[in-house]
């Protein structure tokens, strides 16, 4: 029950000399924390990712920093692996308080455009859901519940420098190289420190494999993700500093586990279309291996299902039924 959930507190864990994991609370069921990393850089640190903006979140960040004997004033640069609210939400107030820059990939409009105009973003989500077969009563409830919901971003802060290949982030541990890894989000990058064999992986590779794709901003997010996984496989990595959960080893094993998850999900979605054409909403639970999708997870589940359907369409396994409204899919 919501009322019995334990109140989470931020904390800092020293991963190795010069590297602190800042575990910051999130309000999401099943995802209680996000990791930011403070990495020594001269008289201060580079902060990789920021945590989500919510009541008390800035104080939680300060709490975690203080456990590492740091303060906001020690942050020399903010680097975001991608523009999702839990990794970018506090960028604006941190940069203002610390007087530092933000570096982030330029394909950030999937989040920043919606944060600038939440009403338009809500209208877009509802129309995609309507086209996907979500009942009108559910859409009306969703609009009412979300019309005043904050996006988890304190303010839209545009990057002072685009985080693209060729850009390097200097720290006491050496220079971190940027690798573009779209799929989870159009703005996603990972950062590789080759001499120390470290990888700041954001949400691209997690110690406990989990998937999400931002649907509707690029032609084939699942395909982009698969390509990005193989790109990262080629890196020499001993330790993965992931966006959620504990640091992990065995990069190749974790990549294989993520690939298996994608393969299984694609097969379930394809199998769910056996028989008559169906909408994305009609297969959202079956396709993801869930008997029932909780209302709080429906947006996540619909985005995944639509991304999988798009991948199956591109690979010639399913097709849209012409002129169907709501949109229906069938096997080829």
N, C-alpha and C positions, 0 to 999 in steps of 0.2 A: 504494500500500500504506500501511496505517496507520502503520507504523514509519518511513516515509520522509517523512511530512508535515513541512513546515518549521514550526518553532516560531514562533508569532506573538507579537509584542510590541505593547503599546499605544503610541499616539502621539497627539500633539495637533497640529492644523493650525489656523492662524488664518484664519478665513473672511473676516472684515472687522473693523474696530475694534469691540471689545466682544463678539465672537462667536468662540468656540473650538469646533472639532469634536474630540471625544475619541473616537478609533477604538479600540474595545476588543475583544479576541479572543473568539471563540466556538469551541466544540468541534465544530461541525456541519459535515459534508461539504457543500461548495458555498456555505456561508454563514460565511465565516471571521471576519467582524467585525460589530459593531453600533455605531452612533453614539450618543453622548450629546453634549449641547451645554451648554457653560458660557457663560452670558451675563451680562455685567457688571451688577451691581446694588449701588450704593453702595460700601461697603467690601469687598464680596465678589461672589459670583455666584449666580444661580439655575441649578441643574443640571436640565436636561430629560432624563429617562431615566438609567438607572444602569448598564447592563451586567448580565450574568448572574453568579450566584453559582456559582463552581467553585473548585477549589484554586488559590490565588494570585491570584484575581480582584481582591480589594481592593487588593493591591499593584500590580496592573496599572493600576487606576484612579488610584492615587497617582502612578504613573509618568507617566501622561498629564497629570494635573493639574500635575505639577512642570514639564513642558515648557512649560506656559502660565504659569509662575511662580505657581502656585496650590497650595494644600493643602486637605485635607478641611475644615480650620477656616474656609476662606473660603466654604463653601457655606452660604447663608442659607435656602435652600428647595429641596426636591426636588419636581419636577413630572413625573409619568409620563403619557406619551401613551396607554398601555394596560398591562394587567396581565400580559402575557406575560413569561416569565422573563428574556429577554434585555433587557427594558426596565424591569423592576421588581425583578429578583432581588437587587440590593444595596441596596434602599431602606432596609431595617431597620438594617443596620450603619452606613450613611452618616448616617441621621438621628440615630442614637444618638451617633456620634462627633462630628458637627457640632452637635448640639443644635438641630436644625431640624425643621420640619414636612414632612409629605408631603401633596401634593394629587394626587388621582386620581379618576377617575369612579367613582360608586358601584356600577356593574354589574360588579364585579370578581370575583364568586364563581366564574366560569368557571376562574379560576386559584387564587384564595385558598382556596376550599373544598377543592380537591384537594391543595393544599399542607398543609392542616391534617390531612387524612386520606388519605395516599397510597394505602393499601391499598384503600379504598373507591373511589378514583378509578381505580385499576388494574382493579378488578372491573368498573366501569362500561365502561371502554374495551374490555375483553375481551368483555363481553356484546354491546355494539354490533357488534363485529367478528364474533362468532358469528352474530348475526342477519343480518349482511351476507354470510355465506357463506365466511368465512375458515376453512380446515380446522382441525380440533381439534389436530392435531400442531403446526401453526404457532402456534396460540394457547398451547399448553403451553410451547413454546420462548419465546414472548414473555413469558409470565408469569415464567418462570425467569430470563430475562435482565433483567427490569425490576423484580422484587420488592424489590430493595434500592437501586434507582436514586434518586438525589436529584433533587428537582424543579427544581433550578436557582434556588431561592429560599432565601436565608439564613435568613429567618424571616418569618412573616406579619406584615406591618405594615399596619394599616388606615389609611385616609387620615384626616388631621386635618381636612381640608376637602374636600368633594365638588367635583370639577372639572366644573362644568356651565355651560351658557350663562348669561351675566350675571356670572360670576366673571372677574376680570381679574388677570393676573400682571404685577406692576410690575417693570421693569428700567430700566437707563440708556438703552435703546433705545426706551423707551415701554412702553405697556401692551399685553399680548398677550391677545387675545380667544379664548374657548373656543368651538369648533364641534364638536358631537357628530357622529361619523362611524362608527357601528357597521357591522359587516360582517366585516372582518378579525378583530375581537374585539368582544364586547358592550361592553367598557369603552373602546373607542377614541375619542379626540378628537384634533383638530389644533388648533394655536394660531397665530393670525394677528396679525401686527403691521401694521396697515393703512398707517400713515404711511411706514414703510420698505419696505413691500410684501414682507414676509418671511412664510414659512409653515414652521412646524415640523410635518412631516407624519407622523412616526412611520412605520408600515408601510402607511398608507393610499395614498399616492402615492410611488413610488420612481423614481429616475432610470432604472433598468433594470427595466422592468415585471415584476412577479412577484406571484403570488396565493397566499393561504392563507385559509381560513375555519374558524373554530372551530365545528364542527358539533354540534348538539344542545342548545344553550343558548338559542337564539332561534328563532322560527318559520321564518325565511327569510333566512339570512345573506347569500346572494348578492343577493337583492333589496334588502336593507338596504345592502349595499355599493354597488350601482348608484345608489340614491337619494343616498347620501353623496357619491359622485363628482360628481353634478350639483350638490349643495349647495356643494361646494368650488370647482367651476368658476366660480361667481358671485363668488368673492373676487378682489380685485385683488392679484396676486402677481407679483413679479419673480424671486425666488429661493426655491427649495424646499430646506429643510434636512431631508433624509430620514433615516429610521432606519437605512438601509443604503446603502452606496455614497456617491458624491460628491454635494455640492450640485448642483442642476440648475435650469435655466430652462425656459421654455415650459410652464407648467402645463397649458394647454389641450391641447397636443400629447401630454403624458404621460397626461392623463386619457383622451384618445381611444385611446391605445395600451393602457391598462388595459381599457377597454371592449371593444376588439377581442379581447383575450385571453379575456375572459369569453364573448363571443359564439362564438369558435372552440371553446372548451371545451364549452359547452352543445351546440353542433352535433355535436361528436365523441361526447359521451355519448349524445345522441339517436340518432345513426347506429349506435352500438354495440348498441342495442336492436333493430335491425332483425332480424326473424326471431322465434325463440322467446323467452319471458321469461328474464331472466338476473338473477343476483345482482350486487350492487355489486362484490363481489370479482372476479367473472368479467369485468367490463368496466373494472376499475381502470386497467390499462395502456392499453388501446385508447382509453378515454375521455380520457385525458390526453396522448395522442400519444406514448406510450412503448411500445416493444416489450416491455420488461421493467422492472418496478419493483424497484429494489434493496431488500433487506430493511430497511435503515436508513431508507428513505424511505416505507415502506408505510403507517405511521400518517398521515403527511402526505397521501399520495395517497388513502387511504380517506376522510379527512375532506373533502377536496375533492370527491371523487366523490359522496359522500352529499349534500353541500351542493348540487351541481349537479342531482342527481336530485330533491331537494326543490324546487328552483326550477322545474324542468320539470313537476313535479307541480302546483305552485301555478298555473302558467300553462296547465294543461290539456293538456300534450303527452305526459305519461306517467302511468301509474298503477301502484299496487302490486297484485300478484295476491293476492286474498283468501285468508287462512288459510295462506299459504306460510311455511314455516319450514325453512331460512333464507328471508328475505324476497326475493322476486323482483319485477322491474319489467318492464313492457311498454309499448309505444307505444299511445297512445289512437287 
